[in-house]
Amino acid sequence: QEYLVESGGGLVQPGGSLRLSCAFSGSIFSIRAMGWYRQAPGKQRELVADISGGGRTNYADSVKGRFTISRDNAKMTVYLQMNSLKPEDTAVYYCNAGGTYYRGTYYSGYWGQGTQVTVSS
């Protein structure tokens, strides 16, 4: 019932673009903060970008000016537009649904399965 499905990853050359999508299933999408994280081999999972239910965005310094997070509440989908991709962007990208309280009940956050992004010549 609660799951996230990422899509849009793949192999792209440096300087190229990809758009990742995260399809949400669960409860209380519109007020959850949603985020994109990534994890490269040997590194910790790190926040790439997040977006609040109200549309406020936050980006890691490494992707500012290149990536854009957005959400479509009607479609219950979150996107990550990635431009000017660099080899160091190579990672598995994970969608995250943040936990939220609604009417006195806590709805836990959860993760998608991830999608591979490889930036290479």
PyRosetta script that sets phi, psi and omega in degrees:
from pyrosetta import init, pose_from_sequence

init()
pose = pose_from_sequence("QEYLVESGGGLVQPGGSLRLSCAFSGSIFSIRAMGWYRQAPGKQRELVADISGGGRTNYADSVKGRFTISRDNAKMTVYLQMNSLKPEDTAVYYCNAGGTYYRGTYYSGYWGQGTQVTVSS")
pose.set_psi(1, -38.3)
pose.set_omega(1, 178.4)
pose.set_phi(2, -108.0)
pose.set_psi(2, 107.0)
pose.set_omega(2, 177.5)
pose.set_phi(3, -157.2)
pose.set_psi(3, 157.6)
pose.set_omega(3, 178.8)
pose.set_phi(4, -125.9)
pose.set_psi(4, 137.9)
pose.set_omega(4, 180.0)
pose.set_phi(5, -123.7)
pose.set_psi(5, 113.4)
pose.set_omega(5, 177.6)
pose.set_phi(6, -88.7)
pose.set_psi(6, 149.1)
pose.set_omega(6, 174.9)
pose.set_phi(7, -151.3)
pose.set_psi(7, 166.0)
pose.set_omega(7, 175.5)
pose.set_phi(8, 104.8)
pose.set_psi(8, -5.7)
pose.set_omega(8, 178.1)
pose.set_phi(9, -71.7)
pose.set_psi(9, 170.2)
pose.set_omega(9, 179.3)
pose.set_phi(10, 163.0)
pose.set_psi(10, -166.6)
pose.set_omega(10, 179.5)
pose.set_phi(11, -98.7)
pose.set_psi(11, 129.9)
pose.set_omega(11, -179.8)
pose.set_phi(12, -142.2)
pose.set_psi(12, 149.7)
pose.set_omega(12, 177.9)
pose.set_phi(13, -78.0)
pose.set_psi(13, 154.5)
pose.set_omega(13, 174.4)
pose.set_phi(14, -52.7)
pose.set_psi(14, 138.6)
pose.set_omega(14, -176.4)
pose.set_phi(15, 89.0)
pose.set_psi(15, -10.0)
pose.set_omega(15, -179.5)
pose.set_phi(16, -81.9)
pose.set_psi(16, -176.6)
pose.set_omega(16, -176.6)
pose.set_phi(17, -132.7)
pose.set_psi(17, 151.7)
pose.set_omega(17, 171.8)
pose.set_phi(18, -143.4)
pose.set_psi(18, 151.7)
pose.set_omega(18, 171.2)
pose.set_phi(19, -121.2)
pose.set_psi(19, 119.6)
pose.set_omega(19, 176.8)
pose.set_phi(20, -92.7)
pose.set_psi(20, 144.9)
pose.set_omega(20, 176.4)
pose.set_phi(21, -123.3)
pose.set_psi(21, 147.6)
pose.set_omega(21, 177.3)
pose.set_phi(22, -131.3)
pose.set_psi(22, 111.4)
pose.set_omega(22, 179.3)
pose.set_phi(23, -92.2)
pose.set_psi(23, 125.1)
pose.set_omega(23, -173.3)
pose.set_phi(24, -96.9)
pose.set_psi(24, 134.5)
pose.set_omega(24, 167.0)
pose.set_phi(25, -128.9)
pose.set_psi(25, 131.4)
pose.set_omega(25, -178.8)
pose.set_phi(26, 149.3)
pose.set_psi(26, -148.8)
pose.set_omega(26, -174.2)
pose.set_phi(27, -122.3)
pose.set_psi(27, 149.4)
pose.set_omega(27, 168.1)
pose.set_phi(28, 63.1)
pose.set_psi(28, 43.9)
pose.set_omega(28, -178.4)
pose.set_phi(29, -60.0)
pose.set_psi(29, -44.8)
pose.set_omega(29, -167.0)
pose.set_phi(30, -65.7)
pose.set_psi(30, -22.2)
pose.set_omega(30, 179.4)
pose.set_phi(31, -106.6)
pose.set_psi(31, -1.1)
pose.set_omega(31, 176.4)
pose.set_phi(32, -80.1)
pose.set_psi(32, 138.8)
pose.set_omega(32, 163.6)
pose.set_phi(33, -70.3)
pose.set_psi(33, 138.3)
pose.set_omega(33, 178.7)
pose.set_phi(34, -121.2)
pose.set_psi(34, 144.6)
pose.set_omega(34, -177.2)
pose.set_phi(35, -141.4)
pose.set_psi(35, 158.0)
pose.set_omega(35, 169.6)
pose.set_phi(36, -112.5)
pose.set_psi(36, 130.4)
pose.set_omega(36, 175.8)
pose.set_phi(37, -123.1)
pose.set_psi(37, 162.8)
pose.set_omega(37, 175.4)
pose.set_phi(38, -142.0)
pose.set_psi(38, 154.6)
pose.set_omega(38, 179.3)
pose.set_phi(39, -141.5)
pose.set_psi(39, 120.3)
pose.set_omega(39, 175.1)
pose.set_phi(40, -98.2)
pose.set_psi(40, 156.6)
pose.set_omega(40, 179.1)
pose.set_phi(41, -54.2)
pose.set_psi(41, 132.3)
pose.set_omega(41, 178.7)
pose.set_phi(42, 78.7)
pose.set_psi(42, 2.8)
pose.set_omega(42, -179.2)
pose.set_phi(43, -121.6)
pose.set_psi(43, 157.6)
pose.set_omega(43, 175.2)
pose.set_phi(44, -74.4)
pose.set_psi(44, 154.3)
pose.set_omega(44, 172.7)
pose.set_phi(45, -65.5)
pose.set_psi(45, 133.8)
pose.set_omega(45, -176.3)
pose.set_phi(46, -128.2)
pose.set_psi(46, 149.4)
pose.set_omega(46, 176.0)
pose.set_phi(47, -70.2)
pose.set_psi(47, 131.2)
pose.set_omega(47, 173.5)
pose.set_phi(48, -97.5)
pose.set_psi(48, -51.3)
pose.set_omega(48, -179.1)
pose.set_phi(49, -161.8)
pose.set_psi(49, 151.4)
pose.set_omega(49, 171.4)
pose.set_phi(50, -141.0)
pose.set_psi(50, 165.0)
pose.set_omega(50, -177.5)
pose.set_phi(51, -144.3)
pose.set_psi(51, 130.9)
pose.set_omega(51, -180.0)
pose.set_phi(52, -79.0)
pose.set_psi(52, 169.4)
pose.set_omega(52, 175.2)
pose.set_phi(53, -58.8)
pose.set_psi(53, -29.2)
pose.set_omega(53, 178.2)
pose.set_phi(54, -86.1)
pose.set_psi(54, -0.1)
pose.set_omega(54, 175.6)
pose.set_phi(55, 94.1)
pose.set_psi(55, 5.4)
pose.set_omega(55, 176.2)
pose.set_phi(56, -73.6)
pose.set_psi(56, 135.7)
pose.set_omega(56, -175.0)
pose.set_phi(57, -116.0)
pose.set_psi(57, 155.8)
pose.set_omega(57, 178.7)
pose.set_phi(58, -144.1)
pose.set_psi(58, 139.8)
pose.set_omega(58, -177.4)
pose.set_phi(59, -132.6)
pose.set_psi(59, 146.2)
pose.set_omega(59, 168.1)
pose.set_phi(60, -63.8)
pose.set_psi(60, 145.6)
pose.set_omega(60, -179.7)
pose.set_phi(61, -56.1)
pose.set_psi(61, -33.9)
pose.set_omega(61, -176.0)
pose.set_phi(62, -67.3)
pose.set_psi(62, -17.6)
pose.set_omega(62, -177.2)
pose.set_phi(63, -118.2)
pose.set_psi(63, -2.9)
pose.set_omega(63, -179.8)
pose.set_phi(64, -57.6)
pose.set_psi(64, 133.9)
pose.set_omega(64, -179.5)
pose.set_phi(65, 86.2)
pose.set_psi(65, -11.5)
pose.set_omega(65, -179.8)
pose.set_phi(66, -114.5)
pose.set_psi(66, -36.2)
pose.set_omega(66, -177.1)
pose.set_phi(67, -109.6)
pose.set_psi(67, 149.4)
pose.set_omega(67, 176.6)
pose.set_phi(68, -135.5)
pose.set_psi(68, 125.0)
pose.set_omega(68, 175.1)
pose.set_phi(69, -98.6)
pose.set_psi(69, 142.3)
pose.set_omega(69, 178.0)
pose.set_phi(70, -148.7)
pose.set_psi(70, 166.2)
pose.set_omega(70, 178.0)
pose.set_phi(71, -141.5)
pose.set_psi(71, 149.4)
pose.set_omega(71, 175.4)
pose.set_phi(72, -123.2)
pose.set_psi(72, 101.4)
pose.set_omega(72, -175.0)
pose.set_phi(73, -67.5)
pose.set_psi(73, -31.3)
pose.set_omega(73, 177.8)
pose.set_phi(74, -64.1)
pose.set_psi(74, -38.2)
pose.set_omega(74, 179.0)
pose.set_phi(75, -90.7)
pose.set_psi(75, -6.3)
pose.set_omega(75, -175.6)
pose.set_phi(76, 49.9)
pose.set_psi(76, 52.4)
pose.set_omega(76, -176.5)
pose.set_phi(77, -135.8)
pose.set_psi(77, 141.9)
pose.set_omega(77, 175.3)
pose.set_phi(78, -116.7)
pose.set_psi(78, 142.2)
pose.set_omega(78, -177.4)
pose.set_phi(79, -122.9)
pose.set_psi(79, 153.7)
pose.set_omega(79, 169.8)
pose.set_phi(80, -133.1)
pose.set_psi(80, 106.8)
pose.set_omega(80, 174.9)
pose.set_phi(81, -86.1)
pose.set_psi(81, 121.8)
pose.set_omega(81, -176.1)
pose.set_phi(82, -117.2)
pose.set_psi(82, 115.7)
pose.set_omega(82, 179.0)
pose.set_phi(83, -116.4)
pose.set_psi(83, 164.0)
pose.set_omega(83, 177.9)
pose.set_phi(84, 49.5)
pose.set_psi(84, 48.3)
pose.set_omega(84, -174.8)
pose.set_phi(85, -65.6)
pose.set_psi(85, 144.4)
pose.set_omega(85, -179.0)
pose.set_phi(86, -119.5)
pose.set_psi(86, 155.5)
pose.set_omega(86, 177.3)
pose.set_phi(87, -54.3)
pose.set_psi(87, -33.7)
pose.set_omega(87, 179.5)
pose.set_phi(88, -70.5)
pose.set_psi(88, -7.3)
pose.set_omega(88, 172.4)
pose.set_phi(89, -80.7)
pose.set_psi(89, -8.2)
pose.set_omega(89, -179.5)
pose.set_phi(90, -61.0)
pose.set_psi(90, 125.0)
pose.set_omega(90, -176.8)
pose.set_phi(91, -178.2)
pose.set_psi(91, 170.2)
pose.set_omega(91, 164.7)
pose.set_phi(92, -86.9)
pose.set_psi(92, 127.8)
pose.set_omega(92, -178.5)
pose.set_phi(93, -102.5)
pose.set_psi(93, 128.9)
pose.set_omega(93, -176.5)
pose.set_phi(94, -117.5)
pose.set_psi(94, 137.1)
pose.set_omega(94, 171.7)
pose.set_phi(95, -89.5)
pose.set_psi(95, 142.9)
pose.set_omega(95, 178.6)
pose.set_phi(96, -130.6)
pose.set_psi(96, 132.5)
pose.set_omega(96, 170.6)
pose.set_phi(97, -100.0)
pose.set_psi(97, 120.2)
pose.set_omega(97, -179.1)
pose.set_phi(98, -73.8)
pose.set_psi(98, 153.4)
pose.set_omega(98, 175.0)
pose.set_phi(99, -71.1)
pose.set_psi(99, 155.9)
pose.set_omega(99, -179.4)
pose.set_phi(100, -154.9)
pose.set_psi(100, 151.6)
pose.set_omega(100, 171.9)
pose.set_phi(101, -96.6)
pose.set_psi(101, 138.9)
pose.set_omega(101, 175.2)
pose.set_phi(102, -146.2)
pose.set_psi(102, 119.2)
pose.set_omega(102, 178.9)
pose.set_phi(103, 52.1)
pose.set_psi(103, 45.8)
pose.set_omega(103, 174.9)
pose.set_phi(104, 79.7)
pose.set_psi(104, 0.9)
pose.set_omega(104, 179.5)
pose.set_phi(105, -111.8)
pose.set_psi(105, 137.0)
pose.set_omega(105, 177.0)
pose.set_phi(106, -94.2)
pose.set_psi(106, 125.2)
pose.set_omega(106, 176.5)
pose.set_phi(107, -103.7)
pose.set_psi(107, 115.5)
pose.set_omega(107, -173.4)
pose.set_phi(108, -68.2)
pose.set_psi(108, 152.8)
pose.set_omega(108, 172.9)
pose.set_phi(109, -80.2)
pose.set_psi(109, 165.8)
pose.set_omega(109, 179.5)
pose.set_phi(110, -160.4)
pose.set_psi(110, 169.6)
pose.set_omega(110, -172.2)
pose.set_phi(111, -118.0)
pose.set_psi(111, 151.1)
pose.set_omega(111, 168.1)
pose.set_phi(112, -82.1)
pose.set_psi(112, 179.3)
pose.set_omega(112, -175.4)
pose.set_phi(113, -83.5)
pose.set_psi(113, -16.2)
pose.set_omega(113, 178.8)
pose.set_phi(114, 95.6)
pose.set_psi(114, 152.9)
pose.set_omega(114, 174.7)
pose.set_phi(115, -136.4)
pose.set_psi(115, 136.4)
pose.set_omega(115, -175.0)
pose.set_phi(116, -80.3)
pose.set_psi(116, 131.1)
pose.set_omega(116, 171.2)
pose.set_phi(117, -119.1)
pose.set_psi(117, 122.6)
pose.set_omega(117, 178.8)
pose.set_phi(118, -123.1)
pose.set_psi(118, 123.3)
pose.set_omega(118, 179.6)
pose.set_phi(119, -112.3)
pose.set_psi(119, 109.5)
pose.set_omega(119, -173.4)
pose.set_phi(120, -159.2)
pose.set_psi(120, 150.4)
pose.set_omega(120, 172.0)
pose.set_phi(121, -87.1)
pose.dump_pdb("model.pdb")
